[in-house]
Amino acid sequence: AGIRRHVDHIVPARLIKRLKAGNPDRRENLQCVCGSCHGYKLQADHRLCLGDRLGYFEILRIHHFDLARVERALALYGL
């Protein structure tokens, strides 16, 4: 209660658009996170957009994101 939530793209929308991989707003690619987690996720997204997949996963693992869900979203876009 009282925690502000953010809707986040599991696979960054900017990457999906750049690769022309489909609709980034698919339900399977969206998650609800708190503001602090959203900040960590944005750091991870930056790594992925630079091609650093391992760095992306490392940040997500450290902050206890659901890595199985992340893998499914990446596969959805062929990444």
N, C-alpha and C positions, 0 to 999 in steps of 0.2 A: 504494500500500500504506500502511496506517495512517491514511488520511484518512477521517474519519467523514462519511458521506453522509446527506442528508435527502431525503425524498420531498416534493415540492412540487407544488401545484396550479398549473398554468400560468395559468389563469383562477381567481382566488381563489374558494374554496368558499363563503365568506360572501356574495359577490356573486351567485353562481349561485343559492344558496338564497334570497336576498332577492328576486331576479327570478323565482323559480320557473321557472328555465330548464332544469331536468333534473338528472341525477345528476352531481355534481361529481367523483366518483371514477372516471369513465370513463378507460380506459387512455390515450386520446389527450390527456387533460388532466393527466397526471402526468409528472413528470420527476425525475431524481435529480441533486441538486446538493450541493456542499460547503457547510459551515457559513457561510463568508464570503459565498458567492454567495446563500445563502438569506437572509442579512440584507439584501443589496441588493434581492433579489426582494420581500421583505416591504415595503420602502420603496416599490417600484414598485406593489405591490398596493394600498397605501394610496391612492396617487394615482388608480388606476383606480376604486377604490370611491367616491372623491369626484367622479368624473366627468371626471377629467383624463387622457384617453386619450393625449394627446401627452406628458405628463409620464411616464406609465407607459412608453411606448416609448423615451423619451429615457434613462431609467435603464437599461432593458434593453439598449439599443444601446451605451451607454458601457461596460457590463460584459460585452459580447460574448455575450449570450444569442442563441439561434437565433430570429430574428424571423419567419422563415417559419413555423416551428412555432407560434409565438405567434399569428400571424394565423389559422392553421388551427384552433387551439383556440378563439379568439374566434368564428370563423365557426360552429363546432360548436354554440355556445350563442346564436347570433344576435346577437352583439355586434360 
